[in-house]
């Protein structure tokens, strides 16, 4: 009985810790592109909680981040 309780507690702790770690990761491009239009606009980018200047990341100035521009934002976040 004690072994079962210990196992259940350990499994629960592992699940919770995995959820916390995953929550700290920025969303992948496909998730950040909430409306699935192929680009991450300023509103969608703000929802990612990445502390970056959207205008500077939008290299082509079209008002959306493409996959390469978004990847650059993630790279800067890691530095």
C-alpha positions as CSV (number, residue, x, y, z in Angstrom):
1,X,0.0,0.0,0.0
2,X,2.8,2.5,0.9
3,X,4.6,1.6,-2.3
4,X,1.5,2.4,-4.4
5,X,1.0,5.7,-2.6
6,X,4.6,6.6,-3.2
7,X,4.3,5.7,-6.9
8,X,1.2,7.7,-7.4
9,X,2.7,10.7,-5.6
10,X,5.9,10.5,-7.8
11,X,3.9,10.1,-11.0
12,X,1.8,13.2,-10.1
13,X,4.9,15.2,-9.3
14,X,6.4,14.3,-12.6
15,X,3.3,15.3,-14.5
16,X,3.0,18.6,-12.8
17,X,6.7,19.4,-13.3
18,X,6.5,18.6,-17.0
19,X,3.5,21.0,-17.3
20,X,5.4,23.8,-15.6
21,X,8.4,23.4,-17.8
22,X,6.3,23.3,-21.0
23,X,4.5,26.5,-20.0
24,X,7.8,28.3,-19.9
25,X,8.6,27.5,-23.5
26,X,7.4,30.0,-26.2
27,X,4.8,28.7,-28.6
28,X,5.8,27.2,-31.9
29,X,5.0,29.3,-35.0
30,X,1.9,27.3,-35.8
31,X,0.5,27.9,-32.3
32,X,1.4,31.6,-32.3
33,X,-0.3,32.0,-35.7
34,X,-3.8,31.8,-34.0
35,X,-5.8,32.6,-37.2
36,X,-3.6,30.3,-39.4
37,X,-3.0,32.9,-42.0
38,X,0.7,32.0,-42.4
39,X,2.0,34.9,-40.3
40,X,2.1,36.1,-36.7
41,X,0.7,39.6,-36.5
42,X,1.4,42.1,-33.6
43,X,-1.6,41.0,-31.6
44,X,-0.7,37.3,-31.9
45,X,2.9,38.1,-31.1
46,X,1.9,40.0,-27.9
47,X,0.1,36.9,-26.8
48,X,3.4,34.9,-26.8
49,X,4.7,37.1,-24.0
50,X,8.1,37.4,-25.7
51,X,9.7,40.6,-24.7
52,X,10.8,41.7,-28.1
53,X,10.2,44.7,-30.4
54,X,7.8,43.4,-33.0
55,X,8.6,46.2,-35.5
56,X,12.3,45.3,-35.4
57,X,11.6,41.6,-35.9
58,X,9.3,42.3,-38.9
59,X,12.2,42.7,-41.4
60,X,10.0,43.0,-44.5
61,X,7.6,45.5,-42.8
62,X,4.5,43.7,-43.9
63,X,3.0,43.7,-40.4
64,X,3.4,39.9,-39.9
65,X,6.3,37.7,-38.8
66,X,7.0,34.8,-41.2
67,X,8.5,31.6,-39.9
68,X,12.1,32.9,-40.3
69,X,11.3,36.2,-38.6
70,X,9.5,34.4,-35.7
71,X,12.4,31.9,-35.4
72,X,14.8,34.9,-35.0
73,X,12.6,36.2,-32.2
74,X,12.9,32.8,-30.4
75,X,16.7,32.8,-30.9
76,X,17.0,36.3,-29.3
77,X,14.8,35.1,-26.4
78,X,17.3,32.3,-25.7
79,X,20.3,34.6,-25.6
